[in-house]
Amino acid sequence: MNNKIKLLCIAAFFLLGACTKDYLDINENPNKPTDVTPGLVLTNALNSTGRFTTGSTDFYRFASAWIGYWNYSGAVSAFAEERSYQFTTNYGPTVTIWDNLYHNLEDYEYVQTKSAATGNQFYVAIAKTMKAYDYQNLVDIYGNIPYTQALKSTSAIRPAYDKGQDIYEDLARQLDTAAMLFKESIGKVPSADAAFDIMYKGNAEKWGKLANTLKLRILLRQTQMPGRDAYIIAEIAKITANGLGFTGIGEGSSVNPGYSNSAGKQNPFWASFGYSPVGKSAPTDNHRYYIASEYAINFYQNNNDPRLGKLYTTIDDGNGTTYSGSRFGPTASSADNPNVKSAIGSGLLKSAEMAQPLLTDFESLFLQAEAAQRGLIAGTPRALYESAVTQSFVYLGAEDVAKYLQNDVSNWDAASNKIILIMTQKWAAMNGVNDMESWADFRRLNIPSDIPVSDNPAATTRIIPVRLLYPQSEYNYNPDNVLGQGTISQFTSKIFWDTDNTN
């Protein structure tokens, strides 16, 4: 089966000419096929989601520093935009995240359309779920975006922009539909269809739980918005009604088409931040460019957190005996060289063959813990919270979680504010797993409240940015619609769910 999946993935790579690579792209290549088996496209789309989101450099390049996890080493003279918060519409991640996610969405749209035509409701449900995953990321990063017209090809060359809140509400509806389709598919997915599913291998029940979990994440984003309580409660009732529950212990979503330690086939996170196929003697450039932040090192050390040694190496990529991070802001110097600073650790860089996580079981458990503490779902908040911390330790390969849960920083009984406790520990767990999610949580709740702001001389506005700008391509090719969004500032043009209400 593994060999079969690998062969299918290779085939998908060469056959994916069927899907356009930009919603503005109207060119056709007569040398490539125009009709591809949806399963082949699905395999590639799931793999690409891993490469374009949690496995990509872009999902960490700015968020890792802004949210207090990583910093930039003295091995490279770069990252001026990230340190100063001053970037333009041509800023690298602004362009590539937008392009890559819309490319990925077109693949899922193809899978959905073709599968609907043949009655393959399992694939339709997967496409709806993964489109929600991508679109939520786009809204959380850019705000209002093309949605209803975004994937219409030549019928909407200049797609209109939809409001972020409207998109969120439709994503919730799409996830409801996906969950019901998954429920109807439990035990009925043909093995031929399951073979193309590099996430859950045809397990419709786990897919249904993921759809519910994504919807819960969407709803929790809106908890600080005035007047949204009734809506959130009503939408959670729909999740409860389908009876599938949420992603639980050992059910996290990750993709693996058959990663191996050879050129072009490594896990994407490993290929970005780890080592070449030669091994530790040949670290990637990013492994040398990204080092530990002083803030994070202090947090884990001061709280006797066993995850420290899994999230970071000792100095000199594990050859030293101490841990050291750098302050965020100043241009890196020789004092920040990798040989005297901590690098990304083995709990994150497990192997070149590791699966690429998209939404871990511990993220789901933290979401459930927050929702239960807010009285939005059934369940014991403490049990969900402690399970979340435990699964974070399991993921990283850390030990002594029971002892850690007795520490002041993590002890349930000692915490006067349970939401701050849950979200602080969620921040500690999401390090290097999905830094975008931590950036979103910070914007929503301002937790942790003491994350350092850059003191770079060029950072004339000392506020952690609340969004990215729209890419320059939108101003070039879709000017009326993007200009209709007004003047965009990375400091004041907040995402719709980002209010001044906290906790």
N, C-alpha and C positions, 0 to 999 in steps of 0.2 A: 504493500500500500504506500509506504514512504517513497519508493522509487516511482510509483505511478504518479503521486502528487508532484514530485520533482519534475517529471516529464511534462505534466500538464502545465506547470508553472512556466517552463521553458517555452512551451507552445504558446501560452498566453502572451509572453513577452513579444513574440514575433507576429502574433495575429491581432494585436490590439489596435491596428489601424482603423478598425471599425468605429472607434470612439473619437470624436473631435477632441482636440486638446486645449480648447479655449472656447468660452461661450460666444466669443467674437469671431472665431475661426470658421470661415466658410469655404476654405479650400478643400479639395478632395484629391487624393492620390490614387490614380487608376491602377497602380501597381500593388495596391493593398486591398484585401477583401472588405466588402461592405456589410457582411453578415457573419457574425461570429457567435459561436455557442455561448450562451449566457454564463455557463459555469466557468469557462475559461476567463471571461472578463471579470467574474466575481473573484476568482483566485487572485488575479492581478490587482483588483481594486482593494481587497483586504490587505494585501501585502503593501500596496502603495499608501494606504492609510497609516500603517505603521511607520513607513519611511518618511511620510510628510508631516506627521504629528509628533508623537512621543519619541520617535526614533530619529528625528531630524535635528540638525544643529540649530535651526531657527526657533524651535520650541524652547531652547535654553539660552540662546545667545544674549538676549537682553533680560528675560524674566529671571534667570538664575541669579544675576547680580542685583537686580532691582528688589528681589524678594529675599535677599540675604543668604543665599546658598553658596554661590561660587563667586570668584573674582577673576581678574585677568592677570596673567603672569608677565614677568619682564622678558619673556622669550620672544615677544612680538610687540612692535610699535603699532597698535591699532586700537579699536574699540573706543574711539573718541566720542562717537554718537551715544553709545551706551553710558559712558561715564558722565557725559554732560547733559543727557536727556535731550540734546538738540539733534534732530534728524529731519530729513526731508521726505518728500513723496517718492524719492528714488532710493531710500534706505533699503538695504538688502532684504531683511525679513519682511518688510512691508510688501515688497514686490513678490517674493517667492511664496510666502504663506498664502497670499491671495490667489496667485496663479495655481499653485499646487492643489489647494483644496477645491477650487472650481474644476480643475482637471479631474480630480478624484470623484467629484460629484457627478460629472458627466458619465463616468464609467458606471456608477450606481444607477443613474437614470436609464442607461442602456439596459442594464440587468433588469430593472423594474419593468420597463416597457416590453422587452422581449419575453420576459417570464409571465407577465400578465396575459400576453397574447396566447401563450401555450398552457395557461392554467397552473403554472408552478407557483403556488401561493407562498411556499417556504422561501423561495428566492425573492419574491416581491416583498415579503416581510423583512428579510435581511437588508434589502436595498433601502427600504423606508427607515430602518433603524440606523444604518450607517450614514444616510443622508442627514438624519437628525444630529448625529455625532459631529459631522463636518460643519453643518450650518450653525450649530451652537458655538463652535469654535470661532467661526467667522463673525457672528454677532458679538461675541464677547471681546473680540479683538478690534473690530472696526465699527460696531454700532449698526446703523441702517445699511442694508446691502441689497443688491439685486437678489430676488427670491422667486416671486411668481413668474417672472419672465426670464430668469437667469439661464435656464437650460433649454431654451426654445430655438437655438441655432439661428438660422436665417430669418425666422419669423419675428425675432426680436433682437436685431443686431445691437441696438442700444437699449438694453433692458432697464426698466424703471427700478427705482429703489423702494424697498418696503421698510416700514418701521420695525425696529428690532422687537418691540413687544408683540406686534402682529405676527411676526415670524415665530417667536417663541410659542404663541398660542396655537399656531398651526402645527408646529413640531409636536406639541403635546397631543394633538389630535392624530397625527400620523403615527405616533408611538402607541397610542391606544389601538389603532387599527392593526399595527404590526403585532402587538401582544396577542390580540385575538386570533390572528392568522397563525402565529406560532402555537398557540394553545390547540388549535384545530389540527396542527401538523405533528403533534407529539406522537411518536411511535410510527409515523407514516412516511418519513423522509426516505426516498429510495437511496440505496447505497451509492448509486451512480451520482446523485446530486450531493450526497454527503462528502464524496471524495474531493469536491472542489472547495469545500468549506474548511479553510485553514484556521478558523477560529474555534468552533465548537464541534466540528466534524459531524454535522447533521443533528446535533442535540437541540431540538426545538425548544425544550423546556428551559435550558440555559439561555438560549437566545431571548426567550420571553422575559426572563428575569432581567437580562441586560436592558431590554426596551423599557421595562418599568424603572430600572435604576437611572437610566438616562433621563426619563421624565421626572423622577424625583429630583435629580440635580437641577433640571430646568426650573422646577417649582421653588426649590430652596434659594435659587438666585434671586427670587422676587420677594423674599420674606421681609426685606426692609422697606419695601415700597408701600406708601400709604394706600389703604383701600383695597389691598390685594388678598386679605385674609380669607374672605369668603370664596374667592376664585380658587385659591390654593387648596382649601379644604374640599371643595367640590371635585377638583381634579384628582386629588389623592383618593377620594372615594371611588373613582373609576379604576384606579390601580388596584385597590382592595377588592373590587368586584370581580376582576378577572382571575383572582386567586392564585396567580403565579408567584407572587412574592418578589423579592429582590435578590440580586447577586449575593451569594453567601460564601462561607468559608470554602476555599479551594475552587471557587467558580469564576474567578476573575477572567476577563477577556484578554487574550493575547493571540498574536498571529505568528505562525511559523511555517513557511512554505518548504522548509528543509535547509535552513541556514547551515553553513559549514565554514571551517576556517581556511577558506581559499579566496583569492581575489575576486571581488564582485559578488560573493555569496555569503558574506558575514552578516550577522545581525546588524541592522542599521545603526543602533545606538553604539554598539561595539565598534563598528567601522568608523563612526564619527569621533568617538571619544576614547577608544581603547588602543588597540595595537594592530599592526599589520599582520598578515599570516605568519611572518617570521617569529613573532612573539614579543616578549617584554623588552627585548633589545631594540625594537623598532616601534616606538610609540607613534601614534598619529600626531599630526600637528596640533589638533585640538586637545589632545591629552596633555600636551606641554603648555598650551595657551590658557587652559582653564584650571584654576587652582582653588583651594578652599577659601571661603570668606572668613575673616576674623570673627564676625558676628556669630556665624554658625558653629565654628570650632568652640567658641566660648560657651554657647548654649549647651552643646552636648557634653562638654567637659565639666562645666559647673553643675550640671544636673546628673552627673555619673551615669550618662546614657551609654549603654553598651553598643549602640548602633554607630557610635563615633568611628570605630575601627573598620566598619563595613561601608560607611559612606565616604570615608577619606582614607588615604594612605598616610603613613608617617612621612616626614619630609624626604625628599629625593626619591619619590615614587616607591616608598616602602623600605628604602635602604637605611633610613635613619631610625631614631628611637622616639622622637617627639613629634607632636602635631603643631602645625603653624598655618595660620591663615593671614590674609591681607585685608586692610581697610579699604572700603569701596570709595572711590572718588579720584584720588591722585593718579596721574599717569604712572603706569608701572615702571619700576626701575630694576636694577640688578638685585635689589633687596627682595624682589618678588620673583626671582628666578626659580624654576621648578626644583632645583636641587636643595633649596632651603624652605620650600613650602610644600604643603600637603596637596596631593592630587586626588582625582576621583577614585573611589575605593572599589574593592572587589565585590561588595554586596550589590553594587549597581552594575559593575562590569564582571558578570559571572563567567561568560564564555562567548566565543564567536558564534556558538550554536544556540544560544539562549533564545527563547521566544520573546517577541516584542510586546510588552503589556500596553494595552490601550486604556483599560479601566480595571484596576486591581480589586481584589476582594476587600482589602483594607480601606480603599477609598469608598467603596459601597457601604461598608460597615460604619465609617465615619459619617456618611450622608444619613444613614439610618439612625445613628445615635443623635445627630443634631435634630432630625425630624421628630424623633421620639421625645427628646427633651423639650421641644417646642409644642408637644401635644398633638402633632400632626399625624402620626402613625402609631399603631399599637406596638408594644415591645418595651423592654426594660432599658432605659437609656444607659445605665451603668454597664449592663452586660454587653450591650452593643459597642459601647466605647472601649471596654477592656478587650473585647474580641478584636476590635480594629487595631489597637496598639499591639496586641499579640501577633496578629497576622503581618503587621509591618516587620516585626522581629523575624518572623518565619521567612518572609520574602528576602530579607537581607542576610539571613543566616546568623543573626545575633542571638545571644543567650541571656538568661536571667531576667526574663520579662516580668515574672512575678515579683522579684525584688524591686525592679524599676517602678512598678505600679504602686509601690509604697512610698516613692519619693514625693517630696512636696509638690514638684512641678507636675506630677502625673496622678497623684492620689485623688480618687473620686471624693472621698469623705472630706478631705481637707479643702476642696475647692469651693469658694463662696459663690463663684459664677461658673456654672457648668458649661455654658456655651463657650466662654473663653477657654476653659480647660479642653473641651473637645476640639476646638479650632486650633489651639496652640499645638496640641499633639498631632492634629492632622497636618499642620505645617511641618512638624518634625518628621512625619512619615513620608510626605510627598516629595521630599528632597531628591532631585535627580530622577524622579519617576514621571512626574508631570508638573513642571514648574509653572505652566500656564494656569493650571487649576489653582495653585497657591496664589498667583497674581490676582486671579478673579476673586478668591476668598478675601484677600487683603483689601481690594477695592470695595467689596461689599460690606466688610465688617471691621476693617482696620485692626486685624489680628494677625500676627503679633503687633502690638502698637509701637514697639521700640525699634522696628527695622530701620537701620541707618539710611539717611538720605545722602546722596553724593555730595561731597565737599569739593568737587572738581572746580577750578576757577571758572571754567566755561559754563558751569551749571548755574546760570543766572536766575533761573526759576527752580527753587529747591523743593520740588514736589515730585514724588514718584509718578510718572505718566499714567494716565487713566485709559489710554488707548494708543493704537497706532494710527497713522494717517492713511488716507486712501492712496493706493499706488498711482504713480504718474500715468500709467497706461489708461486709467479711467478718465483722467483729465484730457488725454489725447484722443481717445476713441469714444468716450461716452460723456462728453463734457456737460451737456445740458442737465443730465440726471445727477451727476456727481456735484456739480456746482449748485444744484438745487438743495443740497444738504447744508449749504452755508459755509462760512469760514470755519475750518476744523483746526482745533488746537489739541495737542497731546496732553495738555494740562487742565483744560476746562470743558472739553466736549465729551461729557461722560456717556457711558453706555446706559441705557434706559433704567437698568436695575440698580445703578450705582447712586445711592442717595447719601445723605449725611446721617442717616439713622444707623446706629451700630448696636451689636449684641441682641 
